[in-house]
Amino acid sequence: MIRIASCLSLLFCAAALGADLAESLKSGDFWKKDVNTTMEGVPVQRPDAEHMRARAGSVSFGSLTAGEVIFVMDGNTPKSLQAMIYNKGDDGTISAEDFNTQLEDAKAAIEELTGVRGKLRRAAKGDSAVKLKSWEWKWDTGVIRLEANSSGKKKDFEAEFIRLNAGPD
């Protein structure tokens, strides 16, 4: 029950204080605009010239609220972004059922946002240091990839992360 209350609180905070990037990502405008305008009022940090970081819960993609979001920048224009939907290090451990629910909710939200059906991506051997499940949504102005990592089955299940990567192509 506490997890649900904190999620509702995060959704409310994101709506009140954050930026919903759904329409801007869908249209492709996000990749062309000055990020200072797009992210006005959102608490962000610029650790260096090539990156910008938005605080957890301050960015949403329609019905999907992200944890920390990292933007790769070209001056003041974003080139790509990575958003953590779930991260064991920040969010604590969760059950297999909760992990799978979050994953399915994220896939449904991305499908709603993009208007296209996601495709399961098969990783080539040696593509990643960790075992990833990956889905991709491509449309005329962008691409989103959702990646998830967990290990074990039922009793020894351990969720690691669910992350979203997006870019103009």
N, C-alpha and C positions, 0 to 999 in steps of 0.2 A: 504494500500500500504506500509506503514511503517513496519507493521508486516512481510510482505513478504520479504522486503529488509533486515530486521534484521535476518530472518530465513536463507536467502541466505548467509548473512554474517557469521552466526554461522556455516553453512555447510562448507563454505570456510575455516574458522578458524579451524574447526575440522579436515578437510583434511590436512591443512598445519601444524598444531601444535599438533594434537591429535593422538589417537590410534584407529584404526578400529579393533574391536575385533571379527568381524563376522566369519572369517575363523577359528580362534582359538577356539571360542565357539562351532562352528559347529563340529569341529574335536574332541573336548574334551581336546585339548592340554592346553587350558587356565588354567584349574584346576590343571595342573601338573607342570607348569613352575614357575620360580621365577618371581614375579611380577615386580621386578626392571628392568628386561630385557624386559618384555612385555610392560611395561608402560614407557620405556625410552623416555625422552623428553616431557612427559605429566606432567603438573603442578599438583602435588598431595600433600596432607598433611597426616601425621600419628598422629592423636590426641591421640592415645593409641596403644598398641601392637596388639589389635584385630581388628582395623579398619584402612582403608585408604579411603581418599576422593579425588575424581578428580573434578576439576573445571568444571562448566557448559560449555557445548559445546566442551569439550576436548576429549570426547569418543563417538565413533559411533559404530553402529552395522549394517554394510552395509549401506543401504540408510537411516537408522534411527539414527538421532543425538540426544543424550540425554542431559538433563540438568545435574544437579549434580548427580554423581555416587558414591555410598558408597559400599566399598568392605569389607566383613567380612573375616579376615585373620587367617591363621594358620601359624605363623612365616612369611615367605615371599611368601607363597602360598595362593591364594584366595580360600575360601570355598564357597562363594556365593556373589552375588552382587544385589544391588537395584539401578535402574536408574529412575530418574524422567523425563518423556517425557513432561508432562505439570504439573505445580503446580501453583495454583492461587496466593499463597504468593510470588512467585518469578516472575511469568509471567504476573500477572494482570488478570483482568476478560476478558472472551471471550464469544462469543455468542454460542448458542446451535449448530448452523451450523458449526462453527469453531471447537468446541469441538469434534463433531461427525466426522468431516473430519480428525482431528488429530488422533482420535481413529482408524478409518478405515485405514488410512495410516500406523499406527503402526502395526496393525494386518497384513496387506499385506506385510510389510517389514519383520516381524517375520516369516511369512509363506515362504517368499522367502529365508530367511536365513536358516531356519531349513529344508526346503523341505518336511514338513509335514503340514497337516491341523490342525488348532487349534480347540479345543473343548471347548464349553461353559461349565463353571463349575457352578453348583448350590450350593450356600452357605447354609450350615445347619443353622438352627435358632440359634442365639447366637454365630456364628463363628466370628463375627466382631462387633466392636462398631459403624462402619459406614456401610451404604448400599453400597455394592460393586457389580459391574459387573465384571466377571472374566473369562478369557480364558486361556487355557493351551496347550502348544506344547511340546510333549515328543518325543525324538528320542533316539537312542542307546547310545549317549554320553552326554545327558543333558536334561534339562527341563527349559522352560521359562513360566512364568505366567505373564499375562498382567492384571492389575486391574484398574478400572476406578470408579470414584465417582462423582456424580452430583446430584442436587436436583431440584425440580420444573419442570414445563412444560412451554413451549414457553415464555410467558411474564415474569414469575418469575423464569426462569431457572437460575441456578447457578452452574457453573463448579467448581470442587474442584481439582481433580488431575487425571493424567494417569501415572501409574508407571509400570515398568518392573522389575520382580524378576527373577534371573537365578541361576542355580546351576548344579552340575554334575549329580544329580539324584533327 
